[in-house]
Amino acid sequence: MRAPDVPMELAERWNQTVGFLESIRQLRDAKGWSEERLVERADLDRSYSAGIEVGARHPSLKALGRL
């Protein structure tokens, strides 16, 4: 993902978000877990978790704790 054509402050936040999302994906992959296994363990809806991984959803602190 690349930052949209927006002011620098927003681009920096975008890059931080993408980095965070990549970290979740990398940790999940390192454990050998599918998205389905992660959401089962975190007790989250699969579409919600998938939305988080692709940057379409913003996780709550509660969801982050579960992940």
N, C-alpha and C positions, 0 to 999 in steps of 0.2 A: 504494500500500500504506500502511496506517496501522499504527502500533504497537499490538500487542495490549494488553489491560488487565493490565499487569504493573508491578512496581516501577520507579521512575524510572530507575535505573541500567540496567535491561534495556531500557527504552523508548529510552534514548539510544543504546545499542548497536544496537538495531533501526533507528533513524533513520540511523545512520552506515552500516549495511549497505545500506539502501535507497538512500542517496546514492551509495555505491560502485557498486551494481548499475546505477543510472541512468547513471552516468558511463561504464560499459562500453558500455551500449546507445547512448548519445549519440555516443561515439567511433566505434562501429561504423557507426551511421547517417550520421555526418559523412563517412566514407570511402565511403559508398554500398555497404557490404558487407552481404550477407545473413548470417544466423547460419551457414548452411552454408559460406560462404566463410571466415568467421572461424575456424570449427573446422578447416577444411582447412589454413589457414595456420598455426594454432596446434597442429596435430596432436593434436586432442582429439576425443573422442566427442561427437556432436551432442547426445545426450540429457544428457550431463554439462554441456555448455556451456549448454544451455537451462535446466537446473536451477539453474545459477549465476545466470543472468539473472533468474529469477523468485524467487530466494531460497530455493529448496528444497535446494540443495547448497552446501556451503562449499568453495571452491577451495583446493587446496594452494598453497604458495608456488611450486612448480614450474609449476602451471597458471597462476597469476597472471603469472608471468614470460613464459609463452607468449602470453598474451592481450595 
